[in-house]
Amino acid sequence: MRLPVARKAVGPSAPRGSEKHLVAPGDTITTDTGYMRGHGTYVDEEKLIASVAGAVERVNKLVCVKALKTRYNGEVGDIVVGRITEVQQKRWKVETNSRLDSVLLLSSMNLPGGELRRRSAEDELAMRDYLQEGDLISAEVQSVFSDGAVSLHTRSLKYGKLGQGVLVQVSPSLVKRQKTHFHDLPCGASVILGNNGFIWIYPTPEQKDEEAGGFTTSLEPVPLSDREVISRLRNCIVALVTQTLMLFDTSILYCYEASLPHQIKDILKPEVMEEIVLETRRRLLDLEG
């Protein structure tokens, strides 16, 4: 049980003209009637007021508040990691940390071997051989339905069924958007940073298997050294999330390097966690400077 500690004093929020500032429910965002009301806001007595806690975002005259803690809201092109929850007719239901289950259609995936042809009744009968309940997959968001549900596709050899590794679930708001979310880290492991807050850590494969089409998973025993690297990376990600630092390849790698003097199990101690995240933050500031 941790004892209460004094909170650090937070300075006043940024002025109205700035790009982003944090608001709490009930805070007045602006009194200018020229702005349009977006998600996370409402109008009362000609004032635009926040209905959720989060960061204010402005696009021209549209003002919305992006919640700090929320379910995943899909956008086309996002990389996600999900878990198969149900096999249905010509489709799989996938849990992706959003309000509704996502959908992966049989026609939106590569067949084993990468062959391109129309899906037959035999393919439909063999769906559970490809992916079954509990399997983890990496995929890309193909489209978003009007109710907010997400349609996925795995039409590239870099997507597909995930094999041996560790899944870490974090808030989607802590995953930084980048050009690529697949990273082979120099420490000997790889990560998939899903935009939906699901992060997959796995041993870096020695050679890329282009023939399997993303369906064969290696069941060979993972060496102890690889398991230690994966465990350390997992604890580093938990430390970064606890200290609310954005997750991307550089921050994870800096945190990993800062944790090397400590044992893996000690990384989760509050004082060690704070020390390595402070070092990570300092190195990131040096990098930006």
Order of alpha helices (4+ residues) and beta strands (2+ residues): beta-beta-beta-beta-beta-beta-beta-beta-beta-beta-alpha-alpha-beta-beta-beta-beta-beta-beta-beta-alpha-alpha-alpha
